[in-house]
């Protein structure tokens, strides 16, 4: 299990436990975190689970795959340094304490 903190655009914070093997997107969906739409259900076919990873976590996450890199380009106000798709981040104990910030909107 890992505690993941999701911070909405308005500053509202949600910290939830997410089981190992689930994605950060599934953690948001399963805990009704607003702001993660996940229209494709985790298939990396949209950008509606886009977040900005807290700066101190950027280097701790596995590198993006090619599909994620391509889809992040479609995200609203993507940031080349911090944008990630939560469907592509698998939870492990190493992610305990991960902080992600939600964008103003998903497209």
Helices and strands as residue ranges (DSSP letters): E 2-7, E 13-18, H 24-30, E 50-53, G 55-60, H 66-72, E 83-85, G 86-88, G 93-95, E 99-102
